[in-house]
């Protein structure tokens, strides 16, 4: 069995279905470990969603995600972590024009009562958290509770 750093005890009994928004960054593993650990005790249904943003110059059904090994790696890594905790995680790959709207739509369609997103940290230009447009949109429009998991500052990517 894989040994992971200890995760804080968090009250999750009130949640039944969680959408984990994965962005391919350092916070993904932390998010999956946090919720997989909780799922071992409370049987939360876990749905890992990775959205590939499609440029407006391309048709929305262009096979961008299906041809990318990096995209598949994000979901495969999440599944491996969940398996180490012996919990089921449903991987979902979406293509959309807007990542935030796609995440909120998926949480709505799935009847999620928890949506978990990562907040990336960028070292470039002195270091800052890359809030961008995605997290504010999710916080304003999510149909459920939202947890924002901060990426450790020493693990951020350039």
C-alpha positions as YAML, in Angstrom:
chain: A
units: angstrom
residues:
- id: 1
  name: UNK
  ca: [0.00, 0.00, 0.00]
- id: 2
  name: UNK
  ca: [1.20, 3.51, -0.81]
- id: 3
  name: UNK
  ca: [2.01, 5.76, 2.14]
- id: 4
  name: UNK
  ca: [0.89, 9.39, 1.76]
- id: 5
  name: UNK
  ca: [1.63, 12.35, 3.99]
- id: 6
  name: UNK
  ca: [-1.03, 12.69, 6.65]
- id: 7
  name: UNK
  ca: [-4.03, 14.78, 5.72]
- id: 8
  name: UNK
  ca: [-5.94, 16.88, 8.23]
- id: 9
  name: UNK
  ca: [-9.19, 15.48, 9.55]
- id: 10
  name: UNK
  ca: [-12.01, 17.31, 7.82]
- id: 11
  name: UNK
  ca: [-15.73, 16.94, 8.45]
- id: 12
  name: UNK
  ca: [-17.06, 15.37, 5.26]
- id: 13
  name: UNK
  ca: [-20.02, 13.33, 6.51]
- id: 14
  name: UNK
  ca: [-22.45, 15.91, 5.13]
- id: 15
  name: UNK
  ca: [-21.27, 15.34, 1.54]
- id: 16
  name: UNK
  ca: [-22.43, 12.53, -0.73]
- id: 17
  name: UNK
  ca: [-21.07, 13.45, -4.16]
- id: 18
  name: UNK
  ca: [-17.95, 15.49, -4.85]
- id: 19
  name: UNK
  ca: [-16.64, 16.85, -8.14]
- id: 20
  name: UNK
  ca: [-12.87, 17.27, -8.09]
- id: 21
  name: UNK
  ca: [-11.77, 19.82, -10.70]
- id: 22
  name: UNK
  ca: [-8.29, 18.79, -11.82]
- id: 23
  name: UNK
  ca: [-6.07, 21.23, -13.69]
- id: 24
  name: UNK
  ca: [-2.92, 19.18, -14.23]
- id: 25
  name: UNK
  ca: [-1.03, 21.09, -11.54]
- id: 26
  name: UNK
  ca: [0.60, 20.23, -8.24]
- id: 27
  name: UNK
  ca: [-2.69, 20.64, -6.33]
- id: 28
  name: UNK
  ca: [-4.35, 17.72, -8.16]
- id: 29
  name: UNK
  ca: [-2.71, 14.98, -6.08]
- id: 30
  name: UNK
  ca: [-3.47, 16.88, -2.87]
- id: 31
  name: UNK
  ca: [-7.15, 17.22, -3.83]
- id: 32
  name: UNK
  ca: [-7.52, 13.55, -4.74]
- id: 33
  name: UNK
  ca: [-5.72, 12.37, -1.56]
- id: 34
  name: UNK
  ca: [-7.86, 14.65, 0.60]
- id: 35
  name: UNK
  ca: [-11.16, 13.41, -0.82]
- id: 36
  name: UNK
  ca: [-10.10, 9.78, -1.25]
- id: 37
  name: UNK
  ca: [-9.09, 9.71, 2.40]
- id: 38
  name: UNK
  ca: [-12.49, 11.11, 3.35]
- id: 39
  name: UNK
  ca: [-14.25, 8.62, 1.05]
- id: 40
  name: UNK
  ca: [-12.74, 5.71, 2.97]
- id: 41
  name: UNK
  ca: [-14.76, 6.81, 5.99]
- id: 42
  name: UNK
  ca: [-17.90, 8.38, 4.57]
- id: 43
  name: UNK
  ca: [-18.39, 6.80, 1.13]
- id: 44
  name: UNK
  ca: [-18.43, 10.09, -0.78]
- id: 45
  name: UNK
  ca: [-18.88, 9.47, -4.50]
- id: 46
  name: UNK
  ca: [-15.85, 10.98, -6.27]
- id: 47
  name: UNK
  ca: [-15.93, 12.39, -9.79]
- id: 48
  name: UNK
  ca: [-12.63, 13.75, -11.15]
- id: 49
  name: UNK
  ca: [-13.16, 16.27, -13.94]
- id: 50
  name: UNK
  ca: [-10.45, 17.56, -16.23]
- id: 51
  name: UNK
  ca: [-11.46, 20.18, -18.80]
- id: 52
  name: UNK
  ca: [-9.53, 20.91, -21.96]
- id: 53
  name: UNK
  ca: [-10.29, 24.42, -23.16]
- id: 54
  name: UNK
  ca: [-10.96, 24.58, -26.90]
- id: 55
  name: UNK
  ca: [-10.04, 27.75, -28.75]
- id: 56
  name: UNK
  ca: [-12.87, 29.53, -30.55]
- id: 57
  name: UNK
  ca: [-11.05, 29.01, -33.87]
- id: 58
  name: UNK
  ca: [-11.55, 25.24, -33.60]
- id: 59
  name: UNK
  ca: [-14.78, 23.26, -33.67]
- id: 60
  name: UNK
  ca: [-15.88, 22.26, -30.17]
- id: 61
  name: UNK
  ca: [-15.87, 18.58, -31.14]
- id: 62
  name: UNK
  ca: [-12.26, 18.69, -32.41]
- id: 63
  name: UNK
  ca: [-10.43, 15.68, -30.96]
- id: 64
  name: UNK
  ca: [-7.89, 17.65, -28.94]
- id: 65
  name: UNK
  ca: [-8.12, 15.84, -25.61]
- id: 66
  name: UNK
  ca: [-8.17, 12.33, -27.05]
- id: 67
  name: UNK
  ca: [-4.81, 12.83, -28.73]
- id: 68
  name: UNK
  ca: [-2.96, 14.22, -25.74]
- id: 69
  name: UNK
  ca: [-0.98, 11.98, -23.41]
- id: 70
  name: UNK
  ca: [-0.69, 14.84, -20.89]
- id: 71
  name: UNK
  ca: [-4.47, 15.12, -20.65]
- id: 72
  name: UNK
  ca: [-4.90, 11.40, -20.03]
- id: 73
  name: UNK
  ca: [-2.05, 11.44, -17.48]
- id: 74
  name: UNK
  ca: [-4.04, 13.86, -15.28]
- id: 75
  name: UNK
  ca: [-6.96, 11.44, -14.95]
- id: 76
  name: UNK
  ca: [-4.77, 8.32, -14.75]
- id: 77
  name: UNK
  ca: [-2.82, 9.83, -11.85]
- id: 78
  name: UNK
  ca: [-6.05, 10.66, -10.03]
- id: 79
  name: UNK
  ca: [-7.31, 7.10, -10.48]
- id: 80
  name: UNK
  ca: [-4.02, 5.66, -9.17]
- id: 81
  name: UNK
  ca: [-4.23, 7.75, -6.01]
- id: 82
  name: UNK
  ca: [-7.86, 6.76, -5.42]
- id: 83
  name: UNK
  ca: [-6.99, 3.09, -5.95]
- id: 84
  name: UNK
  ca: [-4.27, 3.37, -3.30]
- id: 85
  name: UNK
  ca: [-7.04, 4.39, -0.87]
- id: 86
  name: UNK
  ca: [-9.25, 1.59, -2.22]
- id: 87
  name: UNK
  ca: [-11.98, 4.00, -3.29]
- id: 88
  name: UNK
  ca: [-13.71, 4.42, -6.63]
- id: 89
  name: UNK
  ca: [-13.16, 7.58, -8.61]
- id: 90
  name: UNK
  ca: [-14.99, 8.28, -11.86]
- id: 91
  name: UNK
  ca: [-12.75, 10.12, -14.36]
- id: 92
  name: UNK
  ca: [-14.45, 12.61, -16.68]
- id: 93
  name: UNK
  ca: [-12.70, 14.35, -19.56]
- id: 94
  name: UNK
  ca: [-14.48, 17.36, -21.05]
- id: 95
  name: UNK
  ca: [-13.75, 19.74, -23.89]
- id: 96
  name: UNK
  ca: [-15.27, 23.19, -23.56]
- id: 97
  name: UNK
  ca: [-14.86, 26.82, -24.55]
- id: 98
  name: UNK
  ca: [-14.77, 27.91, -20.89]
- id: 99
  name: UNK
  ca: [-13.26, 25.75, -18.14]
- id: 100
  name: UNK
  ca: [-15.12, 27.36, -15.24]
- id: 101
  name: UNK
  ca: [-18.55, 27.10, -16.87]
- id: 102
  name: UNK
  ca: [-17.89, 23.46, -17.79]
- id: 103
  name: UNK
  ca: [-16.93, 22.61, -14.19]
- id: 104
  name: UNK
  ca: [-20.03, 24.32, -12.77]
- id: 105
  name: UNK
  ca: [-22.24, 22.62, -15.38]
- id: 106
  name: UNK
  ca: [-20.78, 19.22, -14.54]
- id: 107
  name: UNK
  ca: [-21.32, 19.76, -10.80]
- id: 108
  name: UNK
  ca: [-24.91, 20.81, -11.52]
- id: 109
  name: UNK
  ca: [-25.65, 17.86, -13.82]
- id: 110
  name: UNK
  ca: [-24.11, 15.41, -11.34]
- id: 111
  name: UNK
  ca: [-26.04, 16.79, -8.38]
- id: 112
  name: UNK
  ca: [-22.78, 17.40, -6.53]
- id: 113
  name: UNK
  ca: [-22.95, 18.78, -3.02]
- id: 114
  name: UNK
  ca: [-19.21, 19.55, -2.99]
- id: 115
  name: UNK
  ca: [-16.92, 21.00, -5.65]
- id: 116
  name: UNK
  ca: [-13.17, 21.02, -4.98]
- id: 117
  name: UNK
  ca: [-10.74, 23.15, -7.01]
- id: 118
  name: UNK
  ca: [-7.03, 23.82, -6.75]
- id: 119
  name: UNK
  ca: [-5.46, 27.25, -6.49]
- id: 120
  name: UNK
  ca: [-2.13, 27.19, -8.35]
- id: 121
  name: UNK
  ca: [0.92, 29.07, -7.17]
- id: 122
  name: UNK
  ca: [3.26, 30.66, -9.72]
- id: 123
  name: UNK
  ca: [6.85, 31.46, -8.76]
- id: 124
  name: UNK
  ca: [7.43, 33.69, -11.74]
- id: 125
  name: UNK
  ca: [7.39, 37.45, -11.04]
- id: 126
  name: UNK
  ca: [8.01, 37.08, -7.32]
- id: 127
  name: UNK
  ca: [5.36, 34.46, -6.62]
- id: 128
  name: UNK
  ca: [1.61, 34.76, -6.47]
- id: 129
  name: UNK
  ca: [-1.51, 32.65, -6.48]
- id: 130
  name: UNK
  ca: [-2.98, 32.40, -9.98]
- id: 131
  name: UNK
  ca: [-6.63, 33.07, -9.22]
- id: 132
  name: UNK
  ca: [-7.51, 34.07, -12.78]
- id: 133
  name: UNK
  ca: [-11.16, 33.87, -13.85]
- id: 134
  name: UNK
  ca: [-11.93, 30.24, -13.06]
- id: 135
  name: UNK
  ca: [-12.11, 30.28, -9.26]
- id: 136
  name: UNK
  ca: [-14.15, 33.51, -8.98]
- id: 137
  name: UNK
  ca: [-16.65, 32.16, -11.54]
- id: 138
  name: UNK
  ca: [-16.96, 28.87, -9.67]
- id: 139
  name: UNK
  ca: [-17.40, 30.61, -6.31]
- id: 140
  name: UNK
  ca: [-20.17, 32.79, -7.75]
- id: 141
  name: UNK
  ca: [-22.00, 30.10, -9.73]
- id: 142
  name: UNK
  ca: [-21.47, 26.70, -8.12]
- id: 143
  name: UNK
  ca: [-24.69, 24.95, -7.05]
- id: 144
  name: UNK
  ca: [-22.99, 23.49, -3.97]
- id: 145
  name: UNK
  ca: [-20.27, 23.96, -1.38]
- id: 146
  name: UNK
  ca: [-16.86, 24.85, -2.82]
- id: 147
  name: UNK
  ca: [-13.49, 24.03, -1.33]
- id: 148
  name: UNK
  ca: [-10.42, 25.78, -2.71]
- id: 149
  name: UNK
  ca: [-7.26, 23.81, -2.01]
- id: 150
  name: UNK
  ca: [-4.16, 25.95, -2.07]
- id: 151
  name: UNK
  ca: [-1.08, 24.58, -3.74]
- id: 152
  name: UNK
  ca: [1.95, 24.75, -1.45]
- id: 153
  name: UNK
  ca: [4.16, 27.71, -2.36]
- id: 154
  name: UNK
  ca: [7.28, 25.55, -2.51]
- id: 155
  name: UNK
  ca: [5.68, 23.13, -5.00]
- id: 156
  name: UNK
  ca: [4.39, 25.70, -7.49]
- id: 157
  name: UNK
  ca: [5.34, 25.55, -11.13]
- id: 158
  name: UNK
  ca: [6.92, 28.26, -13.19]
...
